[in-house]
Amino acid sequence: MKTTRTLALLMGLIATFVIVSCKKSKDLDLSASRQPENAEVTSVYKPGVLLENGSILTGGVTLTAPTQVNVNESFDITASIECGRVAIERGYILAGDGITRIYKDLSCETANLEWEAIANFQCYCADASWSGSFAEAGSYVFRTKHNSADGNCDRLGGQDKTGECSFNGNEFYCFIIEAVDACETSFTGQAIACGNQREAVYTLTSKDAVSSFKIQGGLTNFTGADAVVTVTGGSNITQSQWTVGGSSNRVIKVEGDIDACETITIHITWNSTNSGGIITGSWSVSANGGEVAPAVAGLTCH
């Protein structure tokens, strides 16, 4: 299954805004920060201090955010305050058309950064929270926006804290989250059934995109009609099977293409004259004259 990619735009970033009760969360993770040289004229970027519990304290904001996540892995950002209101914003730049927003491969120092709110202002009696994931590897920039005004926070159950912030207007804290591609190339096999009616599954995951791969191996003591071979994943898939000479062993071959970090599963069922023992020969995966992953030795049930 091919994956269609669009520019460098992070349209696959999934967002959910959550309003939390006045009970503050204390499950905190490490986050990263920068102080950009091109800060907005009206902005004051505060340096962050790493606390013993792993959170970042900047001004009146306690920030919870990971420094690194895997692609397509869900994560949370939480900003907790004791006065005023706080929002969470995501940075982007505009492409050459002046319309398309680019979120990937940015930092707090990126020129012409613009910002959009992903968690609107929340009062001091709650936390501003956001959950999301990244569809592509790269660096993504965020910031907290801490406003000193209480607004209508007092009516939400908090005590009147007007004027208790040590600043006026807004303070900002900028931080980076890095998305990494965690997939690794692997080729594995598992024997599911080893009686007269046999079943096995082979799985290939490729770190890189591979064109015209070939997965091939044998089934021992084969009898009856053709094996039932079901392939899930990949594209341009073809499959074939044959018996070599007068042997009772059947050879299975699956060919096609695979995207980076995609997984292909080959499910095989067949009949045999013998029960138990080793039910397959060695299976290999190759492309362009080379080995994609180490071969899998003959399978046996445990």
Rosetta blueprint (number, residue, H / E / L):
1 M L
2 K L
3 T L
4 T L
5 R L
6 T L
7 L L
8 A L
9 L L
10 L L
11 M L
12 G L
13 L L
14 I L
15 A L
16 T E
17 F E
18 V E
19 I E
20 V L
21 S L
22 C L
23 K L
24 K L
25 S L
26 K L
27 D L
28 L L
29 D L
30 L L
31 S L
32 A L
33 S L
34 R E
35 Q L
36 P L
37 E L
38 N L
39 A L
40 E L
41 V L
42 T L
43 S L
44 V L
45 Y E
46 K L
47 P L
48 G L
49 V E
50 L E
51 L L
52 E L
53 N L
54 G L
55 S L
56 I E
57 L E
58 T E
59 G L
60 G L
61 V E
62 T E
63 L E
64 T E
65 A L
66 P L
67 T L
68 Q E
69 V E
70 N E
71 V L
72 N L
73 E L
74 S L
75 F E
76 D E
77 I E
78 T E
79 A E
80 S E
81 I E
82 E L
83 C L
84 G L
85 R E
86 V E
87 A E
88 I E
89 E E
90 R E
91 G E
92 Y E
93 I E
94 L E
95 A L
96 G L
97 D L
98 G L
99 I L
100 T L
101 R E
102 I E
103 Y L
104 K L
105 D L
106 L L
107 S L
108 C L
109 E L
110 T L
111 A L
112 N L
113 L L
114 E E
115 W E
116 E E
117 A E
118 I E
119 A E
120 N E
121 F E
122 Q E
123 C E
124 Y L
125 C L
126 A L
127 D E
128 A E
129 S E
130 W E
131 S E
132 G E
133 S L
134 F L
135 A L
136 E L
137 A L
138 G E
139 S E
140 Y E
141 V E
142 F E
143 R E
144 T E
145 K E
146 H E
147 N E
148 S L
149 A L
150 D L
151 G L
152 N L
153 C H
154 D H
155 R H
156 L H
157 G L
158 G L
159 Q L
160 D L
161 K L
162 T L
163 G L
164 E L
165 C L
166 S L
167 F L
168 N L
169 G L
170 N E
171 E E
172 F E
173 Y E
174 C E
175 F E
176 I E
177 I E
178 E E
179 A E
180 V E
181 D L
182 A L
183 C L
184 E L
185 T L
186 S E
187 F E
188 T E
189 G E
190 Q E
191 A E
192 I E
193 A E
194 C E
195 G L
196 N L
197 Q E
198 R E
199 E E
200 A E
201 V E
202 Y E
203 T E
204 L E
205 T E
206 S L
207 K L
208 D L
209 A L
210 V E
211 S E
212 S E
213 F E
214 K E
215 I E
216 Q E
217 G E
218 G E
219 L E
220 T L
221 N L
222 F E
223 T E
224 G E
225 A E
226 D E
227 A E
228 V E
229 V E
230 T E
231 V E
232 T E
233 G L
234 G L
235 S E
236 N E
237 I E
238 T E
239 Q E
240 S E
241 Q E
242 W E
243 T E
244 V L
245 G L
246 G L
247 S L
248 S L
249 N L
250 R E
251 V E
252 I E
253 K E
254 V E
255 E E
256 G E
257 D E
258 I E
259 D L
260 A L
261 C L
262 E L
263 T E
264 I E
265 T E
266 I E
267 H E
268 I E
269 T E
270 W E
271 N E
272 S E
273 T L
274 N L
275 S L
276 G L
277 G L
278 I E
279 I L
280 T E
281 G L
282 S L
283 W E
284 S E
285 V E
286 S E
287 A E
288 N L
289 G L
290 G E
291 E E
292 V E
293 A E
294 P E
295 A E
296 V E
297 A L
298 G L
299 L L
300 T E
301 C L
302 H L
